[in-house]
């Protein structure tokens, strides 16, 4: 009877131990998720406080690599004059110190064209086994791309750009990583729209809407700035005026 009781106790102990391991694993998973969403909040605050497209571009690529924590390259393409144009990149590791590892394509490749045409997220677990992109994962003088995740920057139904992370290793990314990248892409799209609206508003404040010429107040402000600079640095200042309309 004692041996049977001992076996039952050991079985119960093993079950409790398994449950403890499972709970600890779940708790660690939740901790990592909370950390990622905390970082995401910081990214949101950073994007909302910036009105410069250049600052936003650099912040987004650095943040995407940091928050997802996988892969070696983040790329941000924007649609300019109907074509994709590389706006910002961010890299991890010493792999990118060599000349052969530089980004060759400044206008996007087949992965980016796929996202641009379909206006959908893309995940490639192994480019060598994916029939859509098998011939595009490497080659002489090119970065090797085995896996990647990519999200379009959407404004309505229009694609304004593409945010992408890639890696030379297969099976680097999971569906959760793509969902997180999609959130970052949505935040980026909103931040860039705000920056563009701010720039247009700023432009309207200093230029005449009809002629495109600077308004008189802008001239007065600039003249005041130059006068202050001349006084501080002690150099002469001249002003030339031309009567264009007689």
N, C-alpha and C positions, 0 to 999 in steps of 0.2 A: 504493500500500500504506500509506503514511504517513497519507494522508487517511482511509482506511478504519479504521486503528488509532485515529486521533484521534476519529472518530465513535463508535467502540465505547467508547472511554474516556469521552467526554462522556455517552453513554447510561448507562454504569455509574455515573458521577458523579451524574447526575440521579436514578437509582434510590436511591443511597445518601443523597442529600439528602432525598428524599421519605420514606425510612425514618427519617431523623433527625428530621424534622418530626413524623412520626407518633409516634415514641418520646417526644419532648418533650411532645407533647399528652397522651399517656397518662400520663407522669410527672406533669404538672400536674394531671390528673384525679385521680390517686391522692393527690397532695399535698392537694388540696381535700377529698377524702374523709377522709383521716387527720385533717385539721383539724376537720372536722365531728364525727367520732367522739371527738376529744379534748374538744371542747366538750360533747358528749353525756355524757361521763364526768363533767365538772364539774357538769352539770345533775343527774345522778344523785346525786352527792355532796350537792349543795344540797338536793334533795328528801328524801334520807334523813336529813338532819340537822335538818329542820324538822318540828315537830309541830303547827303552826298552820295551819288551813285557809286563812286569809286570806293568810299568807305564801306558802303553796304555790300558791294561785291567781295571785297577782301574779308569782311567779317563773316559772310555767309560760308565761304569755302573753308575758312579756318574752323568755324563752329561746327560745320557738318562732319568734318573729320573727327573733331574732338568729341562730339556728343555720341556718334555712332561707334567710334573707337575701333574701326576696322578698315582695312585697305590702306593704300599708300598715296592715293591721289584724289583730290576733289577738283572738279572743273565746273565753271559757270560760263555758259554761252548765252548771249543775248541776240535776239533777232534784230539786225540792223540792215536797212534797205533790202528787206526780204530774204536775207541770208544770215546764217548763224555766224557769230563772231566771238572768239574767245575773249572774255572780259577779265576773268581772274582764275588763278589756279593756286592750290595749296598742296604741299607734299610732306610726307613723313619718311624718315629713314635716309640712309646714306646712298640708297640706290640712285637717287636723282642728282648726285654730284657728277656723274659721268656725262660726257657730251652726247653719247648715244641714247641717253634716257630722257632727253628734253622732249617737250610736247611738239610734235611735228605738225599736227593739223591745227590750224587757227580758225577753221570754219566748220569743225565737227566732222565726224566720220559716220559710218553706216548705222552705228548704235544711235547716234543723235538724230540722224535723219528719220529713223524708225519712230522715235518718240515724237518728233516734230510732225510727221504725217498723221500719226494715229492719235495724238493728244492724250496719250496714256502712259502710266508708269511702266517701267521695264526692269525686270530682274533676269540676269544671265548667271546661272550657277557655274557653268563651264562652257566657255566659248568654243572649245575644240569639239565638244559634243553637241552643240546647238546648231542645227542645220541652217539656221538663218544667218549665222555669223562665223562659221568655222574657218573661212578663208581670211578672216580679218583680225585674228588674235595676235599676230606677231609678224616677224619678218626682219630682214636685215635693216638695221638703222631705226627700228620702230620699238616703242614700248610694248612689252607683252601684256595683254589684257586677257585674263582668263575668266574673271567674274566681275560683275558690276551691278549697280542699281542706279536708276535714273528717273527723275521726275520733271514734268514740264512746269514751267511758270505760266499759269493761265490767267488771262483777264477775260472773263466771259468764256467764249469759245475760241478765243485767239491765243496762240502760244507766243509769249513774249520772250521766252528763253528756256534753258534746260540746266538743271542742277544734277551733277553726276558724281558718283564715287566708283573707282575701279581698283582692281588688285591683280597682280600677276599670278596669284594663287587661285585654284578652283574652290568652289563651295565656301566662299568667304562670307557671303551675305545671306540673311534669312528674310522671311516675309515681314517680321517685326522691324527690321532695319529699313526696309522700303517704306513702311508706314510712317516711320519717324522722319525719313528723308522727305516724304510727301508733305508732312506738316511744316518742315523747315522751308520747303519750296513755296508753300502757300503764304507763309509769313514774309518770305523774300519778295514775292509778287506784290503784296500789299505795301511793303516798305518802299519798293521801287516806284510804285504808282504815286505814293505820297511825295517822294522826292521829285518826281517829274512834275507833279502839280505845283509844288513849291517853286521849282525853277521857272515854270511858266508864269506863275504869279509874280515872282521877282522880276522877270523880264518885262512883264506888262507895266510894272511900277517905274521902270526906267526908260522904256521905249514907247514911242507913239504907235498906237495900234494900226493906224492907216499907212504911215510912211515908213515905219520901222526905225526912224531916227531917235536918238536919245532925247529925252525931254529936258526942259530948261533946269529943273531941279537937280537932275543928275549932273549936269554941267556945274552947277553951283557947289554941289557936294564934292565933286572931284577937284574943283579949283581950290576949295578949302583944304582938302587933304594935301594937295601939292604945296600950298602956301605954308602949311605947318611943317612939311618935310623940308622945305627950303630954309625955313627959319632954324629948325633943329640942326641940320647939317651944314648950314651957313654957305649955301651956294645960290647963285643968281637964278631967277625964274623969269621966263619970257612968255608972253601970251600973243599968239598970232590970230587975227580975225580976218575972214574973207567974206565979202558980200556976194553971195551966189545968185541972188535974184534981182540985183540992181535996185 
